Amino acid sequence: MTDFPKILMIIGGLLLVIGFFMQFIGKLPGDIIFKKGNTTVFFPIVTCIVISIVLSLILSLLGRFK
């Protein structure tokens, strides 16, 4: 039962980080948007890089606590 508070804090932290980054998805400089007529093509290059770095950091921190 002593691990339960740690798990709740980790889940809460993850939800906080995910919620924070959901506000900025698609709005970062470097994301490419082409609009022509009724067609819109979106390439979230920088957003994908940022998400990858954040997930790598979170998973490496979780790996250290085992």
HELIX and SHEET records of a PDB file:
HELIX    1   1 PHE A    4  MET A   22  1                                  19    
HELIX    2   2 ILE A   45  ARG A   64  1                                  20    
SHEET    1   A 2 ILE A  32  LYS A  36  0                                        
SHEET    2   A 2 THR A  39  PHE A  43 -1                                        
END                                                                             
